Amino acid sequence: MKNFEARFAEIILNNRIIVIFLSLLVAGLLGTGTSKLYMDGSNEAFFSDDNPELLAFHKLENTYTKHDNVIIVLAPKDGNVFTRSTLSAIENLTAASWQMPYSSRVDSITNFQYTEAVEDDLIVRDMVTDANSLPDDEVQKVKQAVLSEPILFKQLISEKGHVTGINVTLQIAPLERTVATAEIAEYTRAMKADLKASNPNIDVYLSGMVMMDDAFNTSAINDVSKLLPFSFACMMILLAVLVGRFFGTLVTFLVILFSIIAAMGVGGMLGYPLTGVSSSTPIIILTVAIANCIHVLTTYAQSLKEGQSKKEAMANSLKINLQPVFLASATTAIGFLTMNFSEVPPFNHLGTLVAIGVLLSFALSITFLPALVTLLPKSRAKFKESDGKTLLAIADFVIRKRRACLWGMTLITVFLIANLPRNELNDIFVHYFSESIDFRTDTDFMVENLTGVYTLNWSLESKGSGGISEPGFLQDTENFSLWLEQQPETIHVSRFTEIMKRLNKNMHGDDDAYYKLPDNRDLAAQYLLLYEMSLPYGLDLNNQINVDKSSTKIRATTQTISSKQVIALDKKAKAWIRENTSYVTRVDSASTVLMFSHIGQRNIKTMLVGTVIALVLISVILMLALRSLKLGALSLIPNLIPAAAGFGVWGILVGQVGLSLSVVTGMTFGIVIDYTVHFMSKYLRARREDDLSPENAIRYAFKNVGQALVITTIILVIGFGVLGTSVFAFNATMGQVTAIIISIALAAVLFLLPPLLLKIEGK
């Protein structure tokens, strides 16, 4: 009786036209879903709707004002902000910024609401009006006032007075975010161009949350429009050179193309958005899916060399490869599906889409590919006799030097794994982008010359409506702010108590002795009311106090610190408030950097659970497929080593592990098993069907699968290496570490697995 593989091959090869038609029909139907794909470049796309830090962030925004902003940084080439020409440019740009789409507030040193007492009246006015007509002594007064104002210092004006910033706050509805981001970014760049044209002596830099969201979009578009075509070209050229000529390469290209289109179509049907992370899906599907085609085509080419007809050669290839290709695809899909344990939705989407793409490529590589290849003209195989001799020479070396290989690989592995603890979780969201992205270089300039990009917000709640005017609450708020300023990570602390101290001084004839908090609740409330009534539209205090004046927001701008340091500072601040305040009834914290810090920490724990589940599932599958508990357990050794050793290499070279690398272990686990499955299947076929000795079975495996493994590794490493050049660090580091792990996996299968088999089987 014919076995399943032979019957399957017979069905496919006897119904080739029907198989091709059905393959095209299914791929086409699934591909229609691509029309439903949409871009989501916001940083909030990295958080699920029930993420606790995101909910806290939205609560803070609903209590105060939105945090969406654009920061326009101006750096006069003469190193002095306080000249008539520069102040005039700031004044004009401030006025123009109110016209920016979705703009709700604009803050700069020129429209800062400066207060002073004139007899018994409180005067609230713009810091600078009609800068071009200011006499020299007034310019110096402005300089002195700005540099001595705590609210502006190291926030909108640099310590040296050589760089300043204009902060534009924006109100964007969630459903309009994608369109609004592109519109705002385009408008802001046009403003920059106009300013540069009229003021060539001023350098302009753009930062802020909206510009970061735009950078996410830019990165995604760059990966799809540049890296994907380049990766396709590299893969196809390599396949043509290493495996066969035109027709084999063409069919492989079609298999991969249909797999990508169908998988992305499923994503559209599921309502998945395209993000900076999920935009790498086509590249990963391309890189992983090509392995299935390589195994089928290499065996097919070898059989053709032995004189078989096209149908006989393909039937033989399917008979040999059907089970290992299925196992490799299934385990790879399981590995990528573990990304659904991640708390980051784009990683969930990436894992699901790649898993679908891998399974589709498996189906197409054993149906569409055999059917079409055998209908097309025969391509001359590219294998040379020297290729087989080289692999057999490596096999003989491993067999002869089995003890040296075993101990050598063990020592190298132990050394690399010992360096794994050198990695530190440290997500710096600005560094998600390469320096080729303007947002990265502009933000780096702002951090070095003006202020930090990291902000943490604490909302302090009083005992009731109007409670922020209570002297005890005011003092608690001020004491907490002073404590924050003393922390080594802090650059600037923004709080409304600075305004209250200035108002108290103004209402006492600008006597410096009264630059302190008012000690009477009614008096403080009157000061606040008088001040708010004097403020122009759009420059109210809603960014610092809530509507019923029962709570206030403290914002700390910090240096670029690690995720652990961010979380530690937040915990320390909350602990200080609990222990040192009497009038603060509740404290909540939220910020973008806090959200990323927490999700990075938790993601490692959830992905560890996912990896363990994948390990158990794949172990069971291998043991059942290999029909041996002993060999199934043995095969796990070369499967587990690559990820641990790969992160050891990363610890030596880089030592920084971000959010993207927390999913790499689960993602690569299935890819790595591809190597073990194919090697073990060939080894066991030789042992069980041909009754060869362990040594000769290893030679058989090297001869029949070694070439495919080497080719697959070259293509995978180059494919993920291309992804490693992405301007988006999420994708770049993921590609780089995956390439390292795959390289180690090949070494483990060729130089560690055979000595282990000889040691176990020899007994």
Number of C-alpha atoms within 10 A of each C-alpha: 5 7 8 12 17 17 13 17 23 16 12 20 21 12 12 20 15 13 21 18 11 14 19 14 12 12 21 15 12 20 22 16 20 17 11 16 18 14 16 23 28 22 19 17 17 22 19 15 11 8 15 15 21 21 16 16 22 16 14 22 16 11 19 20 19 17 21 19 24 26 23 27 25 25 23 20 13 10 12 15 23 23 18 17 16 20 23 20 20 25 21 15 19 21 14 12 23 18 11 20 17 19 19 20 19 24 21 24 29 25 19 19 20 18 21 17 17 12 12 10 11 18 15 19 17 15 16 21 14 12 21 15 11 17 10 12 9 13 19 14 11 19 16 12 15 22 19 12 15 16 19 21 22 24 23 25 26 20 16 14 20 18 26 28 28 25 21 23 27 23 17 21 10 10 8 9 17 19 13 19 26 19 15 21 21 14 16 20 15 12 18 19 14 13 20 14 11 10 15 13 15 22 15 21 21 26 24 20 20 27 26 27 25 24 28 25 22 17 26 25 17 17 26 17 11 11 22 22 13 15 23 18 13 15 23 19 16 16 24 17 14 21 22 21 17 16 18 28 24 15 20 28 20 14 26 27 19 23 29 28 20 26 30 30 25 24 25 21 17 13 14 23 20 25 26 30 26 25 25 24 25 27 24 25 24 27 23 24 27 25 28 28 27 25 27 24 28 23 22 26 24 17 20 20 16 9 10 15 15 20 20 18 22 28 23 20 25 27 18 22 23 22 17 22 24 18 21 25 28 20 27 28 24 26 30 31 27 29 30 20 22 26 21 23 23 24 23 21 25 26 27 24 28 30 28 23 31 31 21 23 32 27 19 26 28 23 23 27 28 29 25 17 23 19 14 12 11 17 15 15 19 16 17 9 7 9 14 16 12 14 20 19 15 17 24 17 13 23 21 13 13 19 15 14 21 19 13 14 17 15 12 12 19 15 14 21 21 16 19 19 12 19 19 16 20 19 23 18 22 19 16 23 24 18 14 10 15 17 23 22 19 18 25 20 17 25 16 11 20 27 26 21 19 22 21 20 21 19 22 23 23 24 15 13 14 17 22 30 27 23 19 19 23 25 20 19 24 18 15 20 21 12 15 24 18 11 12 9 17 20 21 23 24 19 20 20 21 17 20 22 17 21 26 23 22 24 19 16 16 18 12 13 9 17 18 17 21 23 15 12 18 14 15 22 19 12 20 18 11 14 20 14 11 16 15 12 9 14 16 16 17 15 19 20 23 22 14 11 18 18 27 28 25 23 21 22 22 23 18 19 14 17 25 17 14 23 17 11 17 18 12 13 20 17 11 14 21 14 9 13 16 13 21 22 15 14 17 16 22 24 22 19 21 23 23 23 25 16 20 25 19 14 20 20 15 18 22 18 16 23 25 13 16 23 21 10 14 23 18 15 16 24 18 12 16 17 12 12 15 12 18 21 13 16 24 18 16 24 25 17 20 29 26 20 24 26 29 24 23 23 21 16 11 13 19 16 19 26 26 21 23 23 28 23 26 29 27 22 28 26 27 29 26 25 27 25 25 25 25 25 19 22 26 21 16 20 18 11 8 10 12 17 16 21 21 17 22 30 25 22 24 26 20 22 22 25 23 25 23 18 19 26 20 17 26 26 23 20 25 27 21 21 29 23 17 23 23 26 23 22 26 23 25 24 27 20 24 29 26 20 26 25 19 20 30 21 15 25 26 23 24 23 26 28 24 20 19 16 14 13 13 10 6
